[in-house]
Amino acid sequence: PEEFRVLEPDIRRVLGEFLSRGKVDAALRFTPAFAAAASNLTLNRPLFDRLLALHAEMQEASGRQEAVDLGGLMRWPGVIEEQAPDPEPLHAAALELLREAAAGLQSTRVREGEQMAAAIRERLATIESRVSAVRTWLPEIRDGLRQKLLGRVADLEQPLEPGRLEQEVAFLAQKIDVDEELDRLAAHVTETRLVLEREDPVGRRLDFLMQEFNRESNT
C-alpha cells in the first residue's frame, strides 16, 4: 500500500538479517479496522457552514422553503474529510510482523535443512559402501575380462601372437581402470560431510558436488 511504500529499504534490511541468498517474494496488505477508519472522519466546518448559508440565500431568492438535505451535503466533495493516521505506529507494527514472519521462515528452513542433511548423510554412507565394494571387485572383474578375451581368442581360426594378446588385455584393463574415479568419489564424500557442518549457506556448493558425484559415478 502507498502508505507503506517508504518501508521498502527497511523491509529489504530485515529480510537480509534472516536470509543471505536466493529470491524472496514478500507482499504487505493492510486493511484498516472499520472503527479506526470511521474515527478518522471529520467535518469540514467552514465548508459546511458556507453551504448552509448558500442554502439560506437560495431559499430567500427563490421564495421556497425546503429542508436542508444533510445526506446530499455529506456527499459534497470536501465536506467530510479523512484525516491520515500517524504512520509511525503502523510502520513499526508492519516491521515487527515482518520479523516474526522471517523468523518463522528461518526456523522452518532450519528444520528442513536438518532433515535434508540427514538424508544426504545416509546417501553418503551408501556411496561409501558402494565404492568400497567396487574396489574389492576390481581384481575379479579384470580377471574375468581376461578370461573372456582368452575365450574369444581360442575361438579364432588364426592363432594370435602372445604379445598382441597381452597388449589387448592391458588395453582393456586400462579402459576399465576406475581407481581415479573411485578416489574422487571418496573425496567428494569427505568434502560433502565437511560442507554439511558449515554454518554459512552451502546450497551452491552442494549443487556443484552433486554434479561431480554424477560425473564420477557415470564414468
C-alpha positions in Angstrom: 0.0 0.0 0.0 1.1 3.6 -0.7 1.3 4.5 3.0 3.9 1.7 3.5 5.9 2.2 0.4 8.6 4.1 2.3 9.3 0.9 4.2 10.9 -0.9 1.3 14.5 -0.3 2.3 13.7 -1.4 5.9 11.9 -4.5 4.5 15.0 -5.4 2.5 17.2 -4.9 5.5 15.1 -7.0 7.8 14.9 -9.9 5.3 18.6 -9.6 4.9 19.1 -10.3 8.6 17.4 -13.7 8.2 18.2 -14.7 4.6 21.5 -14.4 2.8 20.8 -15.8 -0.7 18.0 -16.8 -3.0 14.9 -15.0 -4.3 12.2 -13.8 -1.9 8.7 -12.6 -2.8 7.1 -10.6 0.0 3.6 -9.0 0.0 2.2 -6.5 2.5 -1.5 -6.0 2.8 -3.2 -3.5 5.1 -7.0 -3.4 5.9 -7.8 -0.8 8.5 -10.4 -1.7 11.1 -13.8 -0.1 10.4 -13.9 1.7 13.7 -10.4 3.1 13.2 -11.3 4.3 9.7 -14.5 5.9 11.0 -12.8 7.7 13.8 -10.5 9.5 11.3 -13.5 11.2 9.6 -14.0 14.9 10.4 -16.5 17.6 9.3 -15.1 20.5 7.3 -17.0 23.0 9.4 -16.2 26.2 7.3 -17.3 24.5 4.1 -20.4 23.0 5.8 -21.4 26.4 7.2 -20.8 28.1 3.8 -23.1 25.5 2.1 -25.8 26.1 4.8 -25.5 29.9 4.1 -25.8 29.3 0.4 -28.9 27.2 1.0 -30.5 30.0 3.0 -29.7 32.5 0.3 -31.2 30.2 -2.3 -34.4 29.9 -0.2 -34.7 33.7 0.1 -34.0 34.2 -3.6 -36.5 31.6 -4.7 -39.1 32.2 -2.1 -39.3 28.4 -1.4 -38.7 26.8 1.9 -37.1 23.4 1.7 -35.4 21.4 4.4 -31.6 21.0 4.2 -30.6 17.7 2.6 -27.9 16.6 5.0 -27.2 13.4 3.1 -26.6 15.5 0.0 -24.3 17.8 1.9 -22.3 14.9 3.3 -21.7 13.7 -0.3 -20.4 17.2 -1.3 -16.7 16.9 -2.1 -14.6 18.1 0.9 -17.4 18.3 3.5 -16.3 15.0 5.1 -12.5 14.7 5.4 -10.5 11.7 6.3 -7.5 12.5 8.5 -4.5 10.4 7.8 -3.4 8.4 10.9 0.0 8.7 12.3 2.1 6.4 10.1 4.8 5.6 12.7 2.9 3.1 14.8 1.7 1.3 11.6 5.2 1.2 10.2 6.6 -0.2 13.4 3.9 -2.9 13.6 4.4 -3.9 10.0 8.2 -4.3 10.5 7.6 -6.3 13.7 5.2 -8.6 11.9 7.8 -9.0 9.1 10.4 -10.0 11.7 8.0 -12.6 13.1 7.3 -14.0 9.6 11.0 -14.0 8.6 12.0 -15.7 11.9 9.3 -18.4 11.3 10.6 -18.9 7.8 14.1 -19.3 9.1 13.0 -21.8 11.7 11.2 -23.8 9.0 14.2 -23.8 6.7 16.5 -24.9 9.6 14.2 -27.9 10.3 14.0 -28.7 6.6 17.8 -28.4 6.3 18.4 -30.8 9.2 16.1 -33.4 7.5 17.9 -32.9 4.2 21.3 -33.2 5.8 20.3 -36.4 7.5 19.1 -37.8 4.1 22.3 -36.7 2.4 24.5 -38.3 5.1 22.6 -41.5 4.7 23.2 -41.5 0.9 26.9 -40.6 1.5 27.2 -43.8 3.6 25.7 -45.8 0.8 28.1 -44.3 -1.8 31.0 -45.0 0.5 30.0 -48.7 0.9 29.5 -49.0 -2.9 32.9 -47.5 -3.6 34.5 -49.9 -1.2 32.6 -52.9 -2.8 33.7 -51.9 -6.3 37.4 -51.7 -5.1 37.2 -55.3 -3.9 35.6 -56.4 -7.1 38.1 -54.8 -9.5 40.7 -57.7 -9.4 37.9 -60.2 -10.1 36.5 -58.0 -12.9 39.9 -57.7 -14.5 40.5 -61.4 -14.4 37.0 -62.1 -15.7 37.6 -59.8 -18.7 41.0 -61.5 -19.3 39.3 -65.0 -19.3 36.6 -63.7 -21.6 39.1 -62.3 -24.0 41.1 -65.6 -23.9 37.9 -67.5 -24.7 37.3 -65.3 -27.8 40.9 -65.8 -28.9 40.5 -69.5 -28.6 37.6 -69.4 -30.9 39.6 -67.7 -33.6 40.7 -69.8 -36.5 44.0 -67.9 -36.8 46.3 -68.0 -33.7 47.1 -64.7 -32.0 50.6 -63.7 -31.1 51.2 -63.8 -27.3 52.5 -60.3 -27.2 49.4 -59.0 -29.0 47.2 -60.8 -26.6 48.9 -59.2 -23.6 48.5 -55.8 -25.4 44.8 -56.3 -25.8 44.4 -57.4 -22.2 46.4 -54.4 -21.0 44.2 -52.1 -23.2 41.0 -53.5 -21.7 42.4 -53.2 -18.2 43.2 -49.5 -18.9 39.7 -48.9 -20.2 38.0 -50.3 -17.1 40.5 -48.7 -14.7 38.3 -46.6 -12.4 40.6 -46.2 -9.5 40.8 -42.4 -10.1 37.0 -42.1 -10.2 36.7 -44.1 -7.0 39.3 -41.9 -5.3 37.3 -38.8 -6.4 34.0 -40.2 -5.2 35.6 -40.9 -1.8 37.0 -37.3 -1.8 33.6 -35.9 -2.6 32.0 -37.9 0.2 34.5 -36.4 2.6 34.0 -32.9 1.2 30.2 -33.1 1.4 30.3 -34.1 5.0 32.5 -31.1 5.8 30.2 -28.8 3.9 27.2 -30.1 5.9 28.9 -28.9 9.1 29.3 -25.3 7.9 27.1 -22.5 9.2 27.1 -20.4 6.1 24.8 -21.1 3.1 26.1 -24.2 1.3 23.4 -24.8 -1.4 25.6 -23.7 -4.3 28.5 -25.8 -3.1 26.2 -28.8 -2.7 24.8 -28.3 -6.2 28.4 -28.5 -7.5 29.2 -31.6 -5.5 26.1 -33.4 -6.7 27.2 -32.7 -10.3 30.6 -34.2 -9.5 29.0 -37.3 -7.9 27.0 -37.8 -11.1 30.0 -37.4 -13.4 32.4 -39.7 -11.5 29.7 -42.4 -10.9 28.6 -42.4 -14.5 32.2 -42.7 -15.7 
